[in-house]
Amino acid sequence: MIQILSIKMSITRNISHSCNYLYLMWLLLCSLDITFCLMLSPNTSHDSGDFNNQPTKYELSHSAPDVPSLSPCAQVTENKELTIDCRSLQLTGVLPTWFPQKTMSILLDSNQLTSVPATFDHLRHLRRLSLSYNSITDLQANTFSGLGQLEYLNLDYNPLKIYHISNDTFASLENLTELSMQQDVELPITPYPIEAFSSILNLKSLTVSVDCETLQFGKDFRNITTFSELNLRGNIRALTRDSFINLGNLKQLDLSIIRTIKEIDTGVFQSLKNLNQLYISNLRVQLKVVLASLSGLVGQTMDTIALGYIRFFVKDRYSNILQGDGILSRKHTKYLTQICVAHVALTYCKLYIILDKAVTSKTWDRCLKSLDLTDNPIMGTKIVVLHLLKMSNLETLIIHDSSKPQAAKNSLLKTDYGNMCRTSNPTQNNNYNYNLNDSSYMFTSNISNGYKIYISKSLRCLNFGNLITEFSIESNGTFVYADNLVYLDVSDGGGSMFTHHLHGLTNIKAFILSGSELTVINRTFFDTMPSLETLDLSSCKLSGQFMAESGGRLFQNLQYLKQLDLSFNQLAFLSPEIFYNNVNLKELFLAGNRFRKIPFSLKNTPRLSVLDMRFNELTRLPVEIRNNLDQIFKENKEFSFYLEGNVLSCGCHDIQFLQWIQLTAVNMDMFRNYSCVDNDGVLTYTAAFSDLQIYWRQCWGTVFLYLSMILFCLLIIGFVLCFFVTKYKTYIISGLLNLFSETFLKKPSNYEIGVFIGYADRDYQFACHDLRQFIEDTLGLTTFIRDRDLSISTDLASATVLAIDRSWRVLLVVNETFLSRDRWFLFMCRAATSALTSANPKRIVVLVEDQLRHRLPAELSRVVLEDNIVVTRGNFLDYELKEKLRTRLLE
């Protein structure tokens, strides 16, 4: 019984407050709806502020406070030097007011000027003037008057008629030290007017294009004692002994893109006793002719001789070999090897065979520090390499042919090759000899009992890329005297078995293995190279399973590793903790694999500056990864993330990812425009979704419309339920009790009295006669009327409560008298409401005049069913009222 009463109280309390709960629920749903919309809306980002107003790293601000407002040029101040930048503005003229008096540099490149502007007279501090890529044709005698402080003048790629230049054109340029006048037009074949430059007495560097039969610098150039650098381009038919006879102070000579050369005298450089650097490239002439022209430099000490793209037969291999041009022999290099030169380059010269002793001599053994034979399809013997490896002072040796197909790759790895191979301390002579007949010294790639590779103690960099065709480590190898070796390139070396170790490489910093087939590699292979900073394993056919399981052990002891290239290995997985021990890793290249996510934990690489994920299978980046990338950039502003070649997903569920691409401060490639697939499976680009607000509405507008309609329907249903609960609360409670408990609705037979009639004393006539007679005679119910059933001595209050409790129905006749003047009215109302139970929810029936209905006590209105409040037109029992009473008293 106690349990039933508890259930009654709980249900009564909950339903009585149902309207309040529904109202609060509606407010909560509305707030959640607004919050959810704000979360998905592209206006909300990890950076505060309006979405459309967010700046990107490409938006730069410029200011030009000292440049007049009408000037189209920009001002740049660096190291307190003012530069006016007017490049690429399609200018046909300039005004003096554009250039303040303190201007030191003017850039007018890539415009449409037809003459040198005569507007610089007031610029007494002007040091640099660049006018390249214009349409200037003539230079008058007074063109540069007033520019006596000018030090640099660039007139490259203007259609100048140089053979008409006056001898006085440059006379006013007393302090000019550098002049560049490269041309790109066909000029008449006439002797070059070299006298025009002889008046520049402080000239140090001259770059000029020429078109002449025979090149010759006149005697006037002897007066220019500072002239030390000459760069020649264009069309020259012959270089003779007299070409440079008057340039005795020349230190650097560059002869490039002279494809019309027919004759080069063997003594052409003999007068250049101070020459330190010689560059010859892009000559359509046999290499042996150029090598023979070096006879005049025999015995001199030089820094650099670089010969590149010198070949008479461009594509025909057999013609090169038959003509002796593809074979480098002692006969061809007899002059070159007698020059004490520190750096020699013979690149892109179609050399197929290098004969014994062609690149060695006592002079070179003493002087040569670097030899570069890049991109020559060499097929010579190993003995040549052995001779080079034993040279006493050689520091850098490059025999790399990147022109072969297997050598080509699309990696972004850039090794600081120059600084790594350069040494500031002169190398002492090794003072040891090699026995070339000793088989242990042979540069052999596979010896079952182990092998040794002897190199010069001075060697710092070795590049044998694409030279060694079968480079496998199937037994332990040792580099002897390799304490100074810091760079080793054996890329494209074939091979597949790296089951043992290479010893003697404890100081090596860069190891390039790209293009080798590392299908089997010892997981401790790199333990013998603890100083490694750069490791290139791109295009090595690494085993995906091996890298996923043992990758962490492979790099475990490389604590100084800064650059790692694993590109183009078709890898799909890596261990998340693979770089746990490589905390110094700065550049990681994973392009050309099959990764569908960032395959490692970014928390282990806090110092990353480059992460290359190009050409993988990434479709999106999770929020955690995006946050990690942002955190890395926050600590390192140079951090770059590359995504080119990934087909991303740009569907409706990827709006936040697209927003991140647009707003993140991380440096990204492709101008942040990547291929992606939209909701319809159509290939498009991320730039097509620049306005994410519109795209968000297209994606989620319909969804939220339906959601709003559902919520609106729920609201209507809630109001309807609230109405019915309010109106039929007691009946509902009774129904629930009948359904879930043993309590049942009572019947008239369960009560001693049929109807208790409550009325005012002044209405006894209507209650005691008309109403009583209808109920007793017509309806057959007994009645309780206090004026009839109670004696004078009876306690009215107790009798009234007892009578109400024993009655099937309580009928209250409410009129103005009963409501306002009868002192028992409220007592009867409270007694009736207290007697109301869920077993008899329709117990109270109220007869009330229409104008008094709103004055009924709230405690009575709250519990009486709406249908049980019967409106009357006075104390008159008509047919309609009788039928209403019949229904309510007998139901």
Summary of the structure (lengths in Angstrom):
residues: 891
radius of gyration: 50.4
end to end distance: 27.3
largest distance: 157.4
contacts: 2752
relative contact order: 0.05
helix: 31%
strand: 19%
